Amino acid sequence: TRFRNVTGVQTCALPIYREWRIEWVNESFTRYFGYTLDEVKGRRPSEILAGPGTDMEVVARLDAASAAGRSFRDEVLNYTKTGQSIWIELEVQMMRDDRGRPTGFMALQLDITERKRFQQELAQKEALFRRIFEQAPVGISWMKGRRPETRTVNSAHQKITGVAGEQIHDTNNYFLATHPADRDPRRRLLDQLYRGEVKEFFLEKRYVRSDGSIVWAAMNTALLADAAEGEQLEVTTLVDITALKKAEEETTRKEQQFRFIFEAVPIGISWRHEHDGIVLARHINEAHLKICGLKREECDKPGVFSGISHPDELEAQRALYARIESREVASFIHEKRYLRRDGTTVWVVRSVQREWLNDGSFQEISTVVDITDQKHQAEELRVAMEA
């Protein structure tokens, strides 16, 4: 039953069997290849079945096996009478008489064209996956459970971690490549993963390269079920975020520098970002609070600055703001007084600069310089001159 679709080819007796002359074929042979017994009898199989895609090395090995009186088994591409290609699994068995003397060969041919097509498709898909896997800019690693000898990684993973070649099969190499401060957090998260407490985890960690340089990576690790083998796969992806971390560090450094300057200058500075009457962000330095006599938590209350402004200057200040609101001007400078809670009056020179943004919001920066002493000196000089 197994060989129902199998063709049989038998050579003639021993004196000429090495020349592979066909003696007999069955009906399956005729059905598959289109040749009748009369068309093939006395001819070599390679004369009628071989074609442009036939591997002649297989034919040579077959000839060598027959010359040595050995059985043979291999896969070969044959062709029908109409030129159609058929992959076959070829098995050649020696025929012997009652005394054990070779009398010829029986060739059994099983059609494996569909199997070959499936294998080819599988190979193409595997090659495509391998190209994607190797060329992906994201580091990828997977292994079966906690068995490092099964670990597979791509080039990006090796580049990020600095662990390459045969070193990938030793988990200790990844431990040593990890920054000491990041080793315990990763170990704890991995234990939680295998205990089933989490399905996956995310971690930003550092790898220390052999040259001392540090690579920051965003790591994601999850346990997935291998449907084919029923095992757990530990799949890890790594994204190199070194450039992002450097940018964050530079931003933090500049922000700290700005904050130092912002707080250190003796001039009062206030900045706010506003949209449709809603203050989205505000920064006020200590000098501004000191000059106005306010506490920081008071500054977000509506109308707090108008409340400590001298009534005689409010109308002029509103007129200046109206010109900014209409976009007639982008800035103005004026002198005004603040009536502090302790009863003292402070004279200031106040400047306001506004920038309208594309989304309809604006940012505004104002500065106040305490000129109270200058005002007192000017008043004393005026009185002296009048006297």
C-alpha positions as CSV (number, residue, x, y, z in Angstrom):
1,T,0.0,0.0,0.0
2,R,2.9,2.3,0.8
3,F,4.3,2.1,-2.7
4,R,1.0,2.2,-4.6
5,N,2.2,5.4,-6.4
6,V,5.7,4.0,-6.8
7,T,7.3,3.1,-10.1
8,G,9.5,0.1,-10.6
9,V,12.5,-0.1,-12.9
10,Q,14.6,-3.3,-13.3
11,T,17.8,-3.6,-15.2
12,C,18.9,-6.7,-17.1
13,A,21.3,-9.5,-15.9
14,L,24.6,-8.9,-14.2
15,P,26.9,-8.7,-17.3
16,I,25.4,-5.4,-18.3
17,Y,23.7,-4.1,-15.2
18,R,26.4,-1.5,-14.7
19,E,25.2,0.2,-17.9
20,W,21.8,0.7,-16.3
21,R,19.6,-0.5,-19.2
22,I,15.9,-0.6,-18.4
23,E,14.3,-4.0,-18.6
24,W,10.8,-3.4,-17.1
25,V,8.6,-0.6,-15.8
26,N,5.2,-0.8,-14.1
27,E,2.0,1.1,-14.9
28,S,2.8,3.8,-12.3
29,F,6.0,4.7,-14.1
30,T,4.0,5.2,-17.3
31,R,1.3,7.2,-15.5
32,Y,3.9,9.5,-13.9
33,F,6.5,9.9,-16.6
34,G,4.4,9.3,-19.7
35,Y,6.8,6.6,-21.2
36,T,5.6,3.2,-22.1
37,L,7.8,0.1,-21.6
38,D,8.5,-0.1,-25.4
39,E,9.8,3.5,-25.3
40,V,12.3,3.0,-22.5
41,K,13.3,-0.6,-22.7
42,G,17.1,-1.0,-23.2
43,R,17.7,2.7,-22.5
44,R,19.6,4.2,-19.5
45,P,17.3,6.0,-17.0
46,S,19.3,9.2,-17.2
47,E,18.8,9.4,-20.9
48,I,15.0,9.8,-20.5
49,L,14.5,11.1,-16.9
50,A,17.3,13.6,-16.4
51,G,16.8,17.3,-17.3
52,P,18.2,20.8,-16.8
53,G,17.5,20.7,-13.1
54,T,18.8,17.2,-12.4
55,D,21.8,17.1,-10.0
56,M,24.3,15.1,-12.0
57,E,26.3,14.5,-8.8
58,V,23.4,12.4,-7.5
59,V,23.5,10.5,-10.8
60,A,27.2,9.9,-10.5
61,R,26.8,8.6,-6.9
62,L,24.1,6.3,-8.2
63,D,26.4,5.0,-10.9
64,A,29.2,4.5,-8.4
65,A,26.8,2.5,-6.1
66,S,25.7,0.3,-8.9
67,A,29.2,-0.4,-10.0
68,A,30.1,-1.4,-6.5
69,G,27.0,-3.6,-6.2
70,R,25.5,-1.4,-3.4
71,S,22.0,-0.3,-2.7
72,F,21.4,3.4,-3.1
73,R,18.9,6.0,-1.7
74,D,18.6,9.7,-2.4
75,E,16.4,12.5,-3.8
76,V,16.6,13.6,-7.4
77,L,14.7,15.9,-9.8
78,N,13.4,13.9,-12.8
79,Y,11.4,15.0,-15.8
80,T,8.3,13.5,-17.6
81,K,7.9,13.0,-21.3
82,T,6.3,16.4,-21.6
83,G,9.1,18.1,-19.7
84,Q,7.3,18.5,-16.4
85,S,9.7,18.2,-13.4
86,I,9.0,15.8,-10.6
87,W,11.0,15.4,-7.4
88,I,11.3,11.7,-6.4
89,E,12.8,9.8,-3.5
90,L,14.8,7.1,-5.3
91,E,15.7,3.8,-3.7
92,V,17.7,1.3,-5.7
93,Q,17.9,-2.3,-4.4
94,M,20.0,-5.1,-5.7
95,M,18.3,-8.2,-7.1
96,R,20.0,-11.6,-6.4
97,D,19.3,-15.1,-7.6
98,D,19.0,-18.2,-5.3
99,R,22.7,-18.4,-5.0
100,G,23.1,-14.8,-4.0
101,R,24.5,-13.7,-7.3
102,P,23.5,-10.2,-8.5
103,T,21.1,-10.3,-11.4
104,G,20.0,-6.6,-11.6
105,F,18.4,-3.8,-9.7
106,M,15.0,-2.7,-8.8
107,A,14.5,1.1,-8.6
108,L,11.6,2.4,-6.5
109,Q,10.6,6.1,-7.1
110,L,8.3,7.9,-4.7
111,D,6.8,11.3,-5.8
112,I,7.9,13.9,-3.2
113,T,7.2,17.0,-5.3
114,E,4.7,18.4,-2.9
115,R,7.0,17.8,0.1
116,K,9.8,19.5,-1.8
117,R,7.6,22.5,-2.6
118,F,6.6,22.8,1.1
119,Q,10.3,22.5,2.2
120,Q,11.2,25.2,-0.3
121,E,8.5,27.5,0.9
122,L,9.6,26.8,4.5
123,A,13.2,27.5,3.6
124,Q,12.2,30.8,1.9
125,K,10.2,31.9,4.9
126,E,13.0,30.9,7.2
127,A,15.5,32.9,5.1
128,L,13.2,35.9,5.1
129,F,12.7,35.7,8.9
130,R,16.5,35.3,9.3
131,R,17.1,38.5,7.2
132,I,14.5,40.4,9.2
133,F,15.9,39.0,12.5
134,E,19.5,39.9,11.6
135,Q,18.8,43.3,10.1
136,A,16.4,44.5,12.7
137,P,17.8,47.6,14.6
138,V,16.2,46.2,17.8
139,G,18.2,43.6,19.8
140,I,16.3,40.4,20.0
141,S,17.0,37.3,22.1
142,W,15.0,34.2,22.9
143,M,15.7,30.9,24.7
144,K,13.7,28.0,26.0
145,G,12.9,28.6,29.6
146,R,16.0,29.3,31.6
147,R,18.3,27.2,29.4
148,P,21.0,29.5,28.1
149,E,22.4,26.9,25.8
150,T,19.3,27.4,23.6
151,R,19.7,31.2,23.4
152,T,19.6,32.8,20.0
153,V,20.4,36.5,19.5
154,N,20.6,38.8,16.5
155,S,23.4,41.2,15.6
156,A,21.8,44.2,17.2
157,H,21.6,42.3,20.5
158,Q,25.3,41.5,20.4
159,K,26.2,45.1,19.5
160,I,24.2,46.5,22.4
161,T,25.3,44.1,25.1
162,G,28.8,43.5,23.8
163,V,28.3,39.8,24.4
164,A,28.9,37.9,21.1
165,G,29.8,34.5,19.6
166,E,29.8,31.6,22.0
167,Q,29.6,33.9,25.0
168,I,25.9,34.2,24.5
169,H,25.3,30.7,25.9
170,D,26.7,31.7,29.3
171,T,24.3,33.9,31.3
172,N,27.1,35.0,33.6
173,N,28.5,37.0,30.6
174,Y,25.4,39.1,30.5
175,F,25.6,39.6,34.3
176,L,29.2,40.8,34.1
177,A,28.4,43.1,31.1
178,T,25.5,44.7,33.1
179,H,26.2,47.8,35.1
180,P,26.5,46.8,38.8
181,A,23.7,49.1,39.8
182,D,21.3,47.4,37.4
183,R,22.0,43.8,38.2
184,D,19.7,43.2,41.1
185,P,16.7,45.0,39.6
186,R,16.8,42.9,36.5
187,R,17.2,39.6,38.6
188,R,14.3,40.5,40.8
189,L,12.0,41.2,37.8
190,L,13.1,38.0,36.1
191,D,12.2,36.0,39.2
192,Q,8.8,37.6,39.4
193,L,8.3,36.7,35.7
194,Y,9.0,33.0,36.2
195,R,6.9,32.9,39.4
196,G,4.0,34.2,37.3
197,E,3.6,37.4,39.2
198,V,4.0,39.5,36.0
199,K,3.5,38.6,32.4
200,E,6.3,40.8,31.2
201,F,8.5,43.6,32.5
202,F,10.2,46.7,31.2
203,L,13.5,48.1,32.5
204,E,16.0,50.7,31.5
205,K,19.5,49.3,32.1
206,R,23.1,49.9,31.3
207,Y,25.7,47.6,29.6
208,V,29.4,48.4,30.2
209,R,31.5,47.7,27.1
210,S,35.0,46.3,27.2
211,D,36.4,49.8,26.4
212,G,34.6,51.3,29.4
213,S,31.8,52.9,27.4
214,I,28.2,52.6,28.6
215,V,25.3,51.6,26.4
216,W,21.8,52.4,27.7
217,A,19.1,50.0,26.7
218,A,15.3,49.8,27.1
219,M,14.7,46.1,27.9
220,N,11.4,44.3,27.5
221,T,11.2,40.6,28.6
222,A,8.2,38.3,28.3
223,L,7.4,34.6,28.5
224,L,5.6,33.2,25.5
225,A,4.2,29.8,24.8
226,D,6.0,27.8,22.0
227,A,3.0,26.2,20.2
228,A,5.2,23.8,18.4
229,E,7.1,22.3,21.3
230,G,4.9,23.3,24.3
231,E,7.8,25.1,26.1
232,Q,8.1,28.5,27.5
233,L,10.1,31.0,25.4
234,E,11.9,33.8,27.2
235,V,11.8,36.6,24.6
236,T,13.8,39.8,25.2
237,T,14.0,43.0,23.1
238,L,16.6,45.7,23.5
239,V,16.4,49.2,22.1
240,D,19.6,51.3,22.3
241,I,18.6,54.6,24.0
242,T,22.1,55.8,24.7
243,A,21.6,58.9,22.5
244,L,18.3,59.6,24.2
245,K,19.8,59.3,27.6
246,K,22.7,61.6,26.7
247,A,20.1,64.1,25.4
248,E,18.2,63.8,28.6
249,E,21.3,64.3,30.7
250,E,22.2,67.4,28.5
251,T,18.7,68.7,29.0
252,T,18.9,68.2,32.7
253,R,22.3,69.9,32.9
254,K,21.1,72.9,30.9
255,E,17.9,73.0,33.0
256,Q,20.0,73.0,36.2
257,Q,22.2,75.7,34.7
258,F,19.2,77.8,33.7
259,R,17.6,77.3,37.2
260,F,20.8,78.4,38.9
261,I,21.0,81.6,36.8
262,F,17.3,82.2,37.0
263,E,17.4,82.1,40.8
264,A,20.8,83.8,41.3
265,V,20.1,87.0,39.4
266,P,19.0,90.0,41.7
267,I,16.4,90.9,39.1
268,G,12.9,89.6,39.5
269,I,11.9,87.3,36.7
270,S,8.5,85.7,35.9
271,W,7.6,83.5,33.0
272,R,4.2,82.0,32.1
273,H,2.6,79.9,29.4
274,E,-1.1,80.7,28.9
275,H,-3.9,79.5,26.5
276,D,-7.4,80.9,26.5
277,G,-7.0,82.4,30.0
278,I,-5.6,79.2,31.5
279,V,-2.1,79.3,32.8
280,L,-0.4,76.1,31.6
281,A,3.0,76.8,33.3
282,R,4.6,79.5,35.4
283,H,8.0,80.1,36.9
284,I,8.9,82.9,39.3
285,N,12.3,83.4,40.9
286,E,13.0,84.3,44.5
287,A,14.1,87.9,43.6
288,H,10.6,88.5,42.1
289,L,8.9,87.2,45.2
290,K,11.2,89.2,47.5
291,I,10.6,92.5,45.6
292,C,6.8,92.0,45.6
293,G,6.6,90.6,49.2
294,L,4.7,87.5,48.1
295,K,4.9,83.8,49.0
296,R,5.3,81.3,46.1
297,E,2.0,79.6,46.8
298,E,0.2,82.9,46.5
299,C,1.3,83.5,42.9
300,D,-1.2,81.2,41.3
301,K,-4.2,83.0,42.8
302,P,-6.1,85.1,40.2
303,G,-5.5,88.9,40.5
304,V,-2.8,88.6,43.2
305,F,-0.4,91.0,41.4
306,S,-3.2,93.5,40.6
307,G,-4.1,93.3,44.3
308,I,-0.7,94.6,45.4
309,S,-0.3,97.1,42.6
310,H,-0.8,100.8,43.4
311,P,-4.3,102.0,42.3
312,D,-2.9,105.1,40.6
313,E,-1.0,102.9,38.0
314,L,-3.5,100.2,37.3
315,E,-5.3,102.1,34.5
316,A,-2.1,102.8,32.6
317,Q,-1.0,99.2,33.1
318,R,-4.3,97.9,31.6
319,A,-3.9,100.2,28.6
320,L,-0.4,98.8,27.9
321,Y,-1.7,95.2,28.2
322,A,-4.6,96.1,25.8
323,R,-2.0,97.0,23.1
324,I,-0.3,93.6,23.6
325,E,-3.6,91.7,23.5
326,S,-4.4,93.4,20.2
327,R,-0.9,92.5,19.0
328,E,-0.2,96.2,18.4
329,V,3.0,95.8,20.3
330,A,4.9,92.8,21.7
331,S,6.5,94.4,24.7
332,F,6.3,97.5,27.0
333,I,8.3,99.0,29.9
334,H,6.8,101.1,32.7
335,E,7.4,102.2,36.3
336,K,5.0,101.1,39.0
337,R,4.6,100.6,42.7
338,Y,3.9,97.4,44.7
339,L,2.2,97.8,48.1
340,R,3.7,95.0,50.1
341,R,1.9,93.3,52.9
342,D,4.3,94.7,55.5
343,G,3.1,98.2,54.6
344,T,6.2,99.3,52.6
345,T,6.0,100.5,49.1
346,V,8.4,99.3,46.4
347,W,9.1,101.2,43.2
348,V,10.1,99.0,40.2
349,V,10.8,99.2,36.5
350,R,8.8,96.5,34.9
351,S,9.3,95.1,31.4
352,V,6.9,92.7,29.7
353,Q,7.7,90.7,26.5
354,R,5.1,88.4,24.9
355,E,5.5,85.8,22.2
356,W,2.4,84.3,20.4
357,L,2.8,80.6,19.5
358,N,1.3,78.7,16.5
359,D,-1.4,77.0,18.6
360,G,-2.9,80.3,19.8
361,S,-1.2,80.2,23.2
362,F,1.5,82.6,24.3
363,Q,4.5,82.7,26.5
364,E,5.3,85.9,28.5
365,I,8.3,87.0,30.5
366,S,8.4,90.0,32.8
367,T,11.2,91.4,34.8
368,V,11.1,93.8,37.7
369,V,14.0,95.9,39.0
370,D,13.8,97.5,42.4
371,I,14.4,101.2,42.0
372,T,13.1,102.3,45.4
373,D,16.4,103.7,46.5
374,Q,16.8,105.6,43.3
375,K,13.4,107.1,43.7
376,H,14.1,108.1,47.3
377,Q,17.4,109.7,46.2
378,A,15.7,111.5,43.4
379,E,13.1,112.8,45.8
380,E,15.7,113.9,48.3
381,L,17.6,115.7,45.5
382,R,14.4,117.4,44.3
383,V,13.6,118.6,47.8
384,A,17.2,119.9,48.2
385,M,17.1,121.7,44.9
386,E,13.8,123.4,45.9
387,A,15.3,124.4,49.2
